[in-house]
């Protein structure tokens, strides 16, 4: 497994959160993700992870995403200490790029200043204008969160913190691409991406509440692409569309599920358990080992890791003859596993991705336009 890893996810408070979003996969009807609630990952685990990962890196840097739940619940002192522990463990052997996915509601001037000084690049979650966002993204007591989330986002911008925006597309907003695009323009959001909602447990029962069909994902993606493409402002970057264009022009795509990313990623929970991605934390059978019980090389060469990686690779091979495989990478392995119980099932967004790729191809090569 030497020379494999490029990205690591860490859930410092596991799935603890100050919000209760309707579609959140962390709140679905799964096995509890942790037997210990409201726990923060110990610094001993942090040190061991960063001390031992070096021989397994593919290059001279590691991208780390602090995930959740809401990672800011770990507190400011936690991240001050994390960066010092990182430096002590890394010892100049490689570079760490720290990123974060946050709901933004806890960000104030102190947080914005700290994230800037620690060089942690956050992405804020928001689902469009207030009337869309607040109908699904609420605090635990049901109060709306839009004003607090956007206040946090603007404070990050004001303090020159490198930040992006992530929009979940669900039944709540899928029919409003024009409203979302207008919101992007009005709020001057220069860098964002969108993520189609899927509810695995409810999908298997045919009872999705907020999840989308392939047709809905395709229609939204194409309508939003045309709005963005016709606007013609290169300073507004949408990651999905960037990679769709780059891939068709022979460039390298960056979205993890478009480039077989699960084979180059690893994720740790608060107890030091290792998984292929943070979304697997609620699927205990996919645990590849524990960093406090095994060395990093032992985890990466374990029979469980081989089972996970072989399954993912076999699923990807099923798409090797598709014309879009060099761009798509066969889709997100987690969703294959969550929906079908194995990695060789069909990718739920295959149809919508192909529709988008064909449309992007026609637009950039001006066919029929």
NUKE-408913 format. One line per field, with one value per residue (C-alpha): x, y, z; residue in three letters; residue number from 1. Coordinates in nm, 3 decimals. Each point is the difference from the previous one (the first is absolute). Layout:
BEGIN
X: (X | ...) .
Y: (Y | ...) .
Z: (Z | ...) .
type: (ALA | ...) .
seq: (NUM | ...) .
// end
This chain:
BEGIN
X: (0.000 | 0.303 | -0.050 | -0.381 | -0.156 | -0.066 | -0.295 | -0.114 | -0.329 | -0.026 | -0.326 | 0.123 | -0.343 | -0.132 | -0.358 | -0.081 | -0.165 | -0.185 | -0.242 | -0.270 | -0.019 | -0.284 | 0.209 | 0.318 | 0.135 | 0.151 | -0.350 | -0.135 | -0.127 | 0.339 | 0.198 | 0.124 | 0.333 | 0.161 | -0.070 | 0.141 | -0.184 | 0.139 | 0.360 | 0.296 | 0.278 | 0.306 | 0.328 | 0.177 | -0.197 | 0.072 | 0.374 | 0.008 | -0.191 | 0.230 | 0.317 | -0.068 | -0.162 | 0.315 | 0.121 | -0.347 | -0.036 | -0.019 | 0.180 | 0.158 | -0.326 | -0.317 | -0.342 | -0.190 | -0.372 | -0.144 | -0.350 | -0.308 | -0.258 | 0.114 | 0.379 | 0.000 | -0.164 | 0.348 | 0.085 | 0.271 | 0.258 | -0.035 | 0.111 | 0.282 | 0.130 | -0.065 | 0.226 | 0.281 | -0.040 | 0.001 | 0.326 | 0.159 | -0.110 | 0.075 | 0.350 | 0.031 | -0.027 | -0.309 | -0.246 | -0.348 | -0.284 | -0.281 | -0.358 | -0.336 | -0.368 | -0.215 | -0.358 | 0.140 | -0.237 | 0.269 | 0.243 | 0.064 | 0.292 | 0.216 | -0.063 | 0.065 | 0.326 | 0.108 | -0.074 | 0.200 | 0.298 | -0.006 | -0.043 | -0.309 | -0.218 | -0.371 | -0.291 | -0.339 | -0.323 | -0.303 | -0.288 | -0.086 | -0.204 | -0.153 | -0.345 | 0.156 | 0.280 | -0.211 | -0.267 | 0.242 | 0.319 | -0.104 | 0.147 | -0.078 | -0.290 | -0.144 | 0.117 | 0.119 | 0.374 | 0.042 | 0.093 | 0.261 | 0.147 | 0.031 | 0.136 | 0.275 | 0.068 | 0.026 | 0.235 | 0.228 | -0.002 | 0.056 | 0.304 | 0.144 | -0.044 | 0.009 | -0.349 | -0.259 | -0.369 | -0.171 | -0.368 | -0.194 | -0.263 | -0.308 | -0.375 | 0.009 | 0.178 | 0.049 | -0.268 | 0.164 | 0.331 | -0.081 | -0.059 | 0.323 | 0.195 | -0.145 | 0.095 | 0.357 | 0.018 | -0.161 | 0.214 | 0.315 | 0.093 | 0.308 | 0.061 | -0.255 | -0.124 | -0.324 | -0.064 | -0.310 | -0.183 | -0.042 | -0.146 | 0.137 | -0.216 | -0.318 | 0.104 | 0.015 | -0.357 | -0.123 | -0.081 | 0.240 | -0.123 | 0.263 | 0.207 | -0.004 | -0.066 | 0.260 | -0.234 | -0.026 | 0.377 | 0.057 | -0.255 | 0.132 | 0.365 | -0.064 | -0.215 | 0.258 | 0.284 | -0.170 | -0.058 | 0.367 | 0.140 | -0.213 | 0.097 | 0.360 | 0.179 | 0.318 | 0.022 | -0.304 | 0.128 | -0.228 | 0.210 | -0.231 | -0.011 | 0.372 | 0.083 | -0.257 | 0.168 | 0.358 | -0.057 | -0.137 | 0.297 | 0.246 | 0.067 | 0.017 | -0.323 | 0.009 | -0.337 | 0.070 | -0.285 | 0.107 | 0.350 | -0.023 | 0.081 | -0.102 | 0.312 | 0.215 | -0.193 | -0.037 | -0.222 | 0.030 | -0.268 | 0.050 | 0.116 | 0.267 | -0.196 | 0.093 | -0.252 | 0.025 | -0.204 | -0.188 | -0.334 | 0.092 | 0.027 | -0.352 | 0.087 | 0.219 | 0.072 | 0.210 | 0.234 | 0.352 | 0.173 | 0.085 | 0.304 | 0.050 | -0.003 | 0.192 | 0.263 | -0.106 | 0.178 | -0.174 | -0.339 | 0.068 | 0.120 | -0.268 | -0.240 | -0.292 | 0.163 | 0.074 | -0.367 | -0.118 | 0.247 | -0.046 | -0.378 | 0.023 | 0.245 | -0.218 | -0.302 | 0.198 | 0.106 | -0.363 | 0.008 | 0.337 | -0.151 | -0.225 | 0.107 | -0.037 | 0.203 | 0.318 | -0.205 | -0.255 | 0.214 | -0.311 | -0.171 | 0.008 | 0.085 | -0.169 | -0.338 | 0.040 | 0.069 | -0.267 | -0.272 | 0.091 | 0.212 | 0.295 | 0.221 | -0.100 | -0.353 | -0.105 | 0.083 | -0.319 | 0.110 | 0.133 | -0.286 | 0.011 | 0.377 | -0.012 | -0.274 | 0.212 | 0.315 | -0.179 | -0.148 | 0.333 | 0.167 | -0.257 | 0.030 | 0.379 | 0.031 | -0.302 | -0.205 | -0.360 | 0.037) .
Y: (0.000 | 0.230 | 0.324 | -0.015 | 0.270 | 0.360 | 0.103 | -0.062 | 0.080 | 0.036 | 0.042 | 0.172 | -0.019 | -0.285 | 0.086 | 0.236 | 0.313 | 0.315 | -0.037 | -0.246 | 0.009 | -0.203 | -0.198 | -0.047 | -0.352 | 0.016 | -0.002 | -0.290 | -0.329 | -0.173 | -0.168 | 0.270 | 0.129 | 0.013 | -0.146 | 0.316 | 0.325 | 0.354 | -0.120 | 0.184 | -0.196 | -0.019 | 0.163 | -0.332 | -0.136 | 0.314 | -0.033 | -0.369 | 0.056 | 0.275 | -0.164 | -0.330 | 0.105 | 0.128 | -0.326 | -0.056 | 0.336 | 0.011 | 0.335 | 0.256 | 0.139 | -0.116 | 0.169 | -0.021 | 0.078 | 0.057 | -0.133 | -0.088 | 0.060 | 0.354 | 0.006 | 0.348 | -0.157 | -0.126 | 0.360 | 0.248 | -0.140 | -0.338 | 0.134 | 0.204 | -0.320 | -0.207 | 0.217 | -0.022 | -0.377 | -0.026 | 0.194 | -0.218 | -0.323 | 0.106 | 0.131 | 0.163 | -0.330 | 0.104 | 0.287 | -0.003 | 0.196 | 0.040 | 0.045 | -0.011 | -0.054 | 0.212 | 0.121 | 0.347 | 0.089 | 0.010 | 0.219 | 0.339 | 0.245 | -0.214 | -0.316 | 0.181 | 0.141 | -0.338 | -0.191 | 0.259 | -0.021 | -0.381 | -0.017 | -0.220 | 0.047 | -0.047 | -0.072 | 0.116 | -0.193 | 0.199 | -0.104 | 0.318 | 0.305 | 0.019 | -0.133 | -0.318 | -0.039 | 0.059 | -0.249 | -0.290 | 0.120 | 0.083 | 0.000 | -0.282 | 0.201 | 0.065 | 0.361 | 0.112 | 0.015 | 0.204 | 0.333 | -0.159 | -0.216 | 0.292 | 0.226 | -0.255 | -0.026 | 0.378 | 0.025 | -0.253 | 0.202 | 0.325 | -0.149 | -0.135 | -0.363 | -0.228 | -0.147 | -0.164 | -0.090 | -0.339 | -0.021 | -0.321 | -0.049 | -0.179 | -0.008 | 0.327 | 0.201 | -0.218 | 0.187 | 0.337 | 0.017 | 0.354 | 0.118 | -0.165 | 0.161 | 0.342 | -0.051 | -0.083 | 0.324 | 0.216 | -0.141 | 0.018 | -0.363 | -0.065 | -0.366 | -0.271 | -0.343 | -0.196 | -0.349 | -0.202 | -0.142 | -0.374 | -0.178 | -0.357 | -0.168 | 0.162 | -0.057 | -0.376 | 0.012 | 0.226 | 0.265 | 0.287 | 0.332 | 0.243 | -0.220 | 0.053 | -0.214 | -0.016 | 0.204 | 0.277 | 0.014 | 0.015 | 0.277 | 0.214 | -0.047 | 0.090 | 0.304 | 0.132 | -0.069 | 0.205 | 0.290 | -0.005 | -0.061 | 0.271 | 0.248 | -0.036 | 0.117 | -0.206 | 0.139 | -0.207 | -0.355 | -0.303 | -0.309 | -0.252 | 0.202 | 0.075 | -0.370 | -0.090 | 0.244 | -0.080 | -0.371 | 0.039 | 0.216 | -0.260 | 0.159 | -0.162 | -0.005 | 0.062 | -0.111 | -0.315 | -0.207 | 0.092 | -0.142 | -0.320 | 0.208 | -0.253 | -0.201 | 0.301 | 0.122 | -0.101 | 0.127 | -0.015 | 0.028 | 0.124 | -0.343 | -0.030 | -0.249 | 0.012 | -0.007 | 0.064 | 0.324 | 0.186 | -0.114 | -0.361 | 0.073 | -0.135 | -0.326 | -0.180 | -0.292 | 0.235 | 0.096 | -0.071 | 0.016 | 0.229 | 0.227 | -0.052 | -0.379 | -0.031 | 0.193 | 0.194 | -0.247 | -0.288 | 0.162 | 0.064 | -0.355 | -0.175 | -0.255 | 0.235 | 0.283 | -0.238 | -0.111 | 0.362 | 0.107 | -0.314 | 0.046 | 0.364 | -0.080 | -0.285 | 0.229 | 0.259 | -0.259 | -0.049 | 0.345 | -0.028 | -0.005 | 0.304 | 0.302 | 0.220 | -0.219 | 0.214 | 0.292 | -0.175 | -0.269 | -0.224 | 0.206 | 0.019 | -0.339 | 0.092 | 0.046 | -0.335 | -0.169 | 0.187 | -0.071 | -0.354 | -0.144 | -0.048 | 0.204 | -0.171 | 0.140 | 0.279 | 0.360 | 0.188 | 0.317 | -0.173 | 0.115 | 0.359 | 0.023 | -0.125 | 0.249 | 0.283 | -0.117 | -0.019 | 0.345 | 0.153 | -0.158 | 0.154 | 0.341 | 0.027 | -0.131 | 0.206 | -0.287 | 0.091 | 0.339) .
Z: (0.000 | -0.006 | -0.190 | 0.000 | 0.219 | -0.103 | 0.221 | 0.357 | 0.171 | 0.378 | 0.195 | 0.320 | 0.169 | -0.216 | -0.105 | 0.288 | -0.145 | 0.104 | -0.292 | -0.105 | -0.380 | -0.146 | -0.245 | 0.207 | -0.051 | 0.349 | 0.145 | -0.207 | 0.137 | 0.026 | 0.271 | 0.241 | -0.127 | 0.340 | 0.342 | 0.159 | -0.069 | 0.012 | 0.001 | -0.154 | -0.166 | 0.231 | -0.101 | 0.043 | -0.292 | -0.204 | 0.060 | -0.086 | -0.325 | -0.129 | 0.126 | -0.178 | -0.329 | -0.171 | -0.163 | -0.146 | -0.174 | -0.377 | -0.013 | 0.230 | 0.137 | 0.175 | -0.025 | 0.329 | 0.025 | 0.347 | -0.036 | 0.202 | 0.131 | 0.072 | 0.046 | 0.161 | 0.307 | 0.091 | 0.096 | -0.086 | 0.243 | -0.167 | -0.337 | 0.153 | 0.157 | -0.313 | -0.213 | 0.258 | 0.028 | -0.379 | -0.021 | 0.267 | -0.171 | -0.357 | 0.080 | -0.341 | -0.188 | -0.197 | -0.036 | 0.157 | -0.161 | 0.255 | -0.120 | 0.175 | -0.078 | 0.233 | 0.022 | 0.074 | 0.283 | 0.271 | -0.192 | 0.155 | -0.024 | 0.228 | -0.203 | -0.330 | 0.133 | 0.139 | -0.322 | -0.193 | 0.237 | 0.009 | -0.379 | 0.018 | -0.309 | 0.078 | -0.231 | 0.128 | -0.058 | -0.118 | -0.224 | -0.186 | 0.103 | 0.347 | -0.094 | -0.141 | 0.252 | 0.314 | -0.101 | 0.050 | 0.176 | 0.356 | 0.350 | 0.240 | 0.141 | -0.348 | -0.038 | -0.347 | -0.065 | -0.319 | 0.159 | 0.226 | -0.278 | -0.241 | 0.274 | 0.054 | -0.372 | -0.039 | 0.299 | -0.164 | -0.322 | 0.190 | 0.174 | -0.326 | 0.103 | -0.303 | 0.004 | -0.222 | 0.013 | -0.021 | -0.100 | 0.057 | -0.270 | 0.132 | -0.057 | 0.190 | -0.272 | -0.310 | -0.193 | 0.066 | -0.191 | -0.117 | 0.359 | 0.115 | -0.285 | 0.077 | 0.365 | -0.105 | -0.196 | 0.268 | 0.282 | -0.216 | 0.059 | -0.214 | 0.070 | 0.074 | -0.088 | 0.033 | 0.133 | -0.094 | 0.301 | 0.038 | 0.305 | -0.018 | 0.264 | -0.129 | -0.363 | 0.058 | 0.131 | -0.278 | 0.264 | -0.069 | 0.138 | -0.126 | -0.234 | -0.374 | -0.305 | -0.281 | -0.219 | 0.260 | 0.047 | -0.376 | -0.057 | 0.286 | -0.102 | -0.362 | 0.081 | 0.247 | -0.243 | -0.271 | 0.239 | 0.104 | -0.349 | -0.163 | 0.272 | -0.112 | 0.316 | 0.058 | 0.353 | 0.104 | 0.039 | 0.037 | 0.068 | -0.169 | -0.322 | 0.014 | 0.013 | -0.266 | -0.238 | 0.104 | -0.042 | -0.351 | -0.096 | 0.126 | 0.339 | 0.342 | 0.202 | 0.375 | 0.144 | 0.203 | -0.143 | -0.355 | 0.029 | 0.206 | 0.306 | 0.266 | -0.075 | 0.093 | 0.305 | 0.361 | 0.282 | 0.381 | 0.267 | 0.358 | 0.118 | -0.270 | -0.209 | -0.369 | -0.285 | -0.376 | 0.036 | 0.273 | -0.141 | 0.084 | 0.373 | 0.055 | -0.177 | 0.258 | -0.230 | -0.216 | 0.285 | -0.121 | 0.338 | 0.291 | 0.011 | 0.375 | -0.033 | -0.327 | -0.188 | -0.308 | -0.234 | 0.177 | -0.054 | -0.368 | -0.062 | 0.210 | -0.145 | 0.069 | -0.194 | -0.288 | 0.006 | -0.017 | -0.268 | -0.212 | 0.014 | -0.103 | -0.281 | -0.130 | -0.008 | -0.194 | -0.257 | -0.102 | -0.157 | -0.174 | -0.350 | 0.050 | -0.204 | 0.308 | 0.235 | -0.026 | 0.138 | 0.222 | 0.162 | 0.026 | 0.269 | 0.380 | 0.154 | 0.326 | -0.168 | -0.177 | 0.332 | 0.194 | -0.257 | -0.105 | 0.282 | -0.236 | -0.231 | -0.323 | -0.017 | -0.238 | 0.085 | 0.084 | -0.185 | -0.312 | -0.221 | 0.124 | -0.036 | -0.357 | -0.084 | 0.140 | -0.179 | -0.336 | 0.054 | 0.103 | -0.302 | -0.234 | 0.162 | 0.007 | -0.353 | -0.111 | -0.136 | -0.057 | 0.174) .
type: (UNK | UNK | UNK | UNK | UNK | UNK | UNK | UNK | UNK | UNK | UNK | UNK | UNK | UNK | UNK | UNK | UNK | UNK | UNK | UNK | UNK | UNK | UNK | UNK | UNK | UNK | UNK | UNK | UNK | UNK | UNK | UNK | UNK | UNK | UNK | UNK | UNK | UNK | UNK | UNK | UNK | UNK | UNK | UNK | UNK | UNK | UNK | UNK | UNK | UNK | UNK | UNK | UNK | UNK | UNK | UNK | UNK | UNK | UNK | UNK | UNK | UNK | UNK | UNK | UNK | UNK | UNK | UNK | UNK | UNK | UNK | UNK | UNK | UNK | UNK | UNK | UNK | UNK | UNK | UNK | UNK | UNK | UNK | UNK | UNK | UNK | UNK | UNK | UNK | UNK | UNK | UNK | UNK | UNK | UNK | UNK | UNK | UNK | UNK | UNK | UNK | UNK | UNK | UNK | UNK | UNK | UNK | UNK | UNK | UNK | UNK | UNK | UNK | UNK | UNK | UNK | UNK | UNK | UNK | UNK | UNK | UNK | UNK | UNK | UNK | UNK | UNK | UNK | UNK | UNK | UNK | UNK | UNK | UNK | UNK | UNK | UNK | UNK | UNK | UNK | UNK | UNK | UNK | UNK | UNK | UNK | UNK | UNK | UNK | UNK | UNK | UNK | UNK | UNK | UNK | UNK | UNK | UNK | UNK | UNK | UNK | UNK | UNK | UNK | UNK | UNK | UNK | UNK | UNK | UNK | UNK | UNK | UNK | UNK | UNK | UNK | UNK | UNK | UNK | UNK | UNK | UNK | UNK | UNK | UNK | UNK | UNK | UNK | UNK | UNK | UNK | UNK | UNK | UNK | UNK | UNK | UNK | UNK | UNK | UNK | UNK | UNK | UNK | UNK | UNK | UNK | UNK | UNK | UNK | UNK | UNK | UNK | UNK | UNK | UNK | UNK | UNK | UNK | UNK | UNK | UNK | UNK | UNK | UNK | UNK | UNK | UNK | UNK | UNK | UNK | UNK | UNK | UNK | UNK | UNK | UNK | UNK | UNK | UNK | UNK | UNK | UNK | UNK | UNK | UNK | UNK | UNK | UNK | UNK | UNK | UNK | UNK | UNK | UNK | UNK | UNK | UNK | UNK | UNK | UNK | UNK | UNK | UNK | UNK | UNK | UNK | UNK | UNK | UNK | UNK | UNK | UNK | UNK | UNK | UNK | UNK | UNK | UNK | UNK | UNK | UNK | UNK | UNK | UNK | UNK | UNK | UNK | UNK | UNK | UNK | UNK | UNK | UNK | UNK | UNK | UNK | UNK | UNK | UNK | UNK | UNK | UNK | UNK | UNK | UNK | UNK | UNK | UNK | UNK | UNK | UNK | UNK | UNK | UNK | UNK | UNK | UNK | UNK | UNK | UNK | UNK | UNK | UNK | UNK | UNK | UNK | UNK | UNK | UNK | UNK | UNK | UNK | UNK | UNK | UNK | UNK | UNK | UNK | UNK | UNK | UNK | UNK | UNK | UNK | UNK | UNK | UNK | UNK | UNK | UNK | UNK | UNK | UNK | UNK | UNK | UNK | UNK | UNK | UNK | UNK | UNK | UNK | UNK | UNK | UNK | UNK | UNK | UNK | UNK) .
seq: (1 | 2 | 3 | 4 | 5 | 6 | 7 | 8 | 9 | 10 | 11 | 12 | 13 | 14 | 15 | 16 | 17 | 18 | 19 | 20 | 21 | 22 | 23 | 24 | 25 | 26 | 27 | 28 | 29 | 30 | 31 | 32 | 33 | 34 | 35 | 36 | 37 | 38 | 39 | 40 | 41 | 42 | 43 | 44 | 45 | 46 | 47 | 48 | 49 | 50 | 51 | 52 | 53 | 54 | 55 | 56 | 57 | 58 | 59 | 60 | 61 | 62 | 63 | 64 | 65 | 66 | 67 | 68 | 69 | 70 | 71 | 72 | 73 | 74 | 75 | 76 | 77 | 78 | 79 | 80 | 81 | 82 | 83 | 84 | 85 | 86 | 87 | 88 | 89 | 90 | 91 | 92 | 93 | 94 | 95 | 96 | 97 | 98 | 99 | 100 | 101 | 102 | 103 | 104 | 105 | 106 | 107 | 108 | 109 | 110 | 111 | 112 | 113 | 114 | 115 | 116 | 117 | 118 | 119 | 120 | 121 | 122 | 123 | 124 | 125 | 126 | 127 | 128 | 129 | 130 | 131 | 132 | 133 | 134 | 135 | 136 | 137 | 138 | 139 | 140 | 141 | 142 | 143 | 144 | 145 | 146 | 147 | 148 | 149 | 150 | 151 | 152 | 153 | 154 | 155 | 156 | 157 | 158 | 159 | 160 | 161 | 162 | 163 | 164 | 165 | 166 | 167 | 168 | 169 | 170 | 171 | 172 | 173 | 174 | 175 | 176 | 177 | 178 | 179 | 180 | 181 | 182 | 183 | 184 | 185 | 186 | 187 | 188 | 189 | 190 | 191 | 192 | 193 | 194 | 195 | 196 | 197 | 198 | 199 | 200 | 201 | 202 | 203 | 204 | 205 | 206 | 207 | 208 | 209 | 210 | 211 | 212 | 213 | 214 | 215 | 216 | 217 | 218 | 219 | 220 | 221 | 222 | 223 | 224 | 225 | 226 | 227 | 228 | 229 | 230 | 231 | 232 | 233 | 234 | 235 | 236 | 237 | 238 | 239 | 240 | 241 | 242 | 243 | 244 | 245 | 246 | 247 | 248 | 249 | 250 | 251 | 252 | 253 | 254 | 255 | 256 | 257 | 258 | 259 | 260 | 261 | 262 | 263 | 264 | 265 | 266 | 267 | 268 | 269 | 270 | 271 | 272 | 273 | 274 | 275 | 276 | 277 | 278 | 279 | 280 | 281 | 282 | 283 | 284 | 285 | 286 | 287 | 288 | 289 | 290 | 291 | 292 | 293 | 294 | 295 | 296 | 297 | 298 | 299 | 300 | 301 | 302 | 303 | 304 | 305 | 306 | 307 | 308 | 309 | 310 | 311 | 312 | 313 | 314 | 315 | 316 | 317 | 318 | 319 | 320 | 321 | 322 | 323 | 324 | 325 | 326 | 327 | 328 | 329 | 330 | 331 | 332 | 333 | 334 | 335 | 336 | 337 | 338 | 339 | 340 | 341 | 342 | 343 | 344 | 345 | 346 | 347 | 348 | 349 | 350 | 351 | 352 | 353 | 354 | 355 | 356 | 357 | 358 | 359 | 360 | 361 | 362 | 363 | 364 | 365 | 366 | 367 | 368 | 369) .
// end
